[in-house]
Amino acid sequence: MAARDIRDPWWVGVPLEGPEAPRRAALCLRPEGLAIVPEVEAALRDAARRLAAAGWQVEEAEAPPLREPARIQLMLWLVESRRSMNAAVHREADPGASFYSAQMEAICPAPGVGAARVEGMRGPLVHRLEVDGAGRIAAFASVAPTEWMLHPAGPFAAALAALPVDEFTAAAAHVVAAFDPCAPVEPRTAEAADA
């Protein structure tokens, strides 16, 4: 399959072997804190020992996040499966497929409800909407990064609360500049009524 073929206009001559690369492997025993049975841990450690004996550098490491990408992937599959697969699953009444389909349905928003979250430079932007039976938007909500940041329980308030009282005004100006809230913010102090 790697040979040149006149019928393939996109063929590119690429060597089958590249330069020598370091042989490194990560040993991830408990991704995101998941418990594993002793037999699986023993098999993974045995594989790591065998790789090390073969000249590989094996390091125990944390796995990248798995739960959130898996949840998103299931939702994407469910969007497609609702069009045709769910009806077939119900017709066939296969216990395994029915269980799998029910698990996917449980994590996905109801039909007519949508949500999106994207990470921006200053924090998450979240949209949620509901569509009625006629296809019209029945409800819409949006939370912008500034709203997350300036929320009374948010990071901006927490940073201000951590400032020393005797340096508050000067230090607060630095906090405002660091957070760049995209909203007019002027730190002021006032004497508390019960002080």
CORJO-V300359 format. One record per pair of residues at least 4 apart in sequence whose ideal C-beta (glycine too) atoms are under 7 Angstrom apart, sorted by the first residue. I is the first residue (numbers start at 1). J is the second residue. D is the distance in Angstrom with one decimal. If there is no record, write none. Layout:
i: <I:I>
j: <J:J>
d: <D:D>
This chain:
i: <2:4:4:5:22:23:23:23:24:24:25:25:25:26:26:27:27:27:27:27:27:28:28:28:29:29:29:29:30:30:31:31:32:32:32:32:36:36:38:39:40:41:42:43:44:45:46:47:48:48:49:50:51:51:52:52:65:66:67:68:69:70:71:71:72:73:74:74:74:75:75:75:77:77:78:78:78:78:81:81:81:82:84:85:86:86:87:88:89:89:89:89:92:93:94:95:96:97:98:99:100:101:102:104:109:109:109:112:112:113:114:115:115:116:117:117:118:119:120:120:120:122:122:123:123:123:124:124:125:125:126:126:127:128:129:129:129:130:130:131:131:131:131:132:132:143:143:145:146:146:146:146:147:148:149:149:149:149:149:150:150:150:150:152:153:154:155:156:156:156:157:158:159:160:160:163:163:163:163:163:164:164:167:168:168:169:169:171:172:172:173:173:174:175:176:176:176:181:191>
j: <16:11:13:11:57:55:56:57:56:57:51:56:58:59:61:44:48:58:59:60:61:61:62:63:36:41:44:60:34:36:63:66:63:65:66:67:40:41:42:43:44:45:46:47:48:49:50:51:52:58:53:54:56:58:56:58:69:70:71:72:73:74:75:107:76:77:78:104:107:79:107:108:81:104:82:104:105:108:85:86:104:86:88:89:90:101:91:92:94:97:98:101:97:98:98:99:100:101:102:103:104:105:106:108:113:114:115:130:131:130:129:127:128:127:124:126:125:124:124:125:145:145:149:145:148:149:145:148:144:145:142:143:142:141:137:139:140:138:139:135:136:137:138:136:138:147:148:149:150:181:182:183:151:154:154:155:156:179:181:154:156:181:183:157:157:158:159:160:179:181:161:162:175:172:175:167:168:171:172:175:168:171:171:172:189:187:189:175:176:187:177:187:178:179:181:185:187:185:195>
d: <6.2:5.4:7.0:6.2:6.9:6.1:4.4:6.6:6.7:4.8:5.3:5.3:5.0:6.0:4.1:6.4:4.7:5.7:6.8:4.7:6.8:6.0:6.8:3.9:6.5:5.9:6.1:6.9:5.6:6.2:3.8:5.3:6.9:6.6:5.8:5.7:4.6:5.4:6.1:6.4:6.3:6.2:6.2:6.5:6.5:6.5:6.5:6.4:6.3:4.6:6.3:6.5:3.9:5.3:5.9:4.9:6.5:5.8:6.3:6.5:6.2:6.4:6.6:5.9:6.5:6.4:6.1:5.3:5.9:6.7:6.7:5.0:5.8:6.7:6.2:4.7:6.9:4.5:3.7:5.6:7.0:5.7:6.6:6.1:6.5:6.0:6.3:6.1:7.0:4.8:6.0:4.7:6.7:6.7:6.1:6.3:6.4:6.1:6.3:6.5:6.6:6.4:6.4:6.4:4.0:6.7:6.3:5.9:4.7:5.2:5.4:6.9:4.5:5.0:5.5:4.8:5.3:5.7:7.0:5.3:5.5:4.2:7.0:3.5:5.0:5.9:6.5:6.3:5.8:6.1:6.9:4.6:5.1:4.9:5.6:6.5:4.6:4.7:4.3:6.0:6.8:6.0:6.3:5.3:4.2:5.0:6.4:6.0:5.8:5.7:5.4:5.7:6.4:5.8:5.4:6.1:5.1:6.1:5.8:6.2:5.4:5.8:6.7:5.5:6.7:7.0:6.1:6.6:5.3:6.5:6.1:6.5:4.9:6.1:5.9:6.7:5.1:4.6:6.2:7.0:6.9:7.0:4.8:5.6:5.9:6.3:6.0:6.5:6.4:3.5:6.5:6.3:6.2:6.3:6.9:5.0:6.3:5.5:5.8>
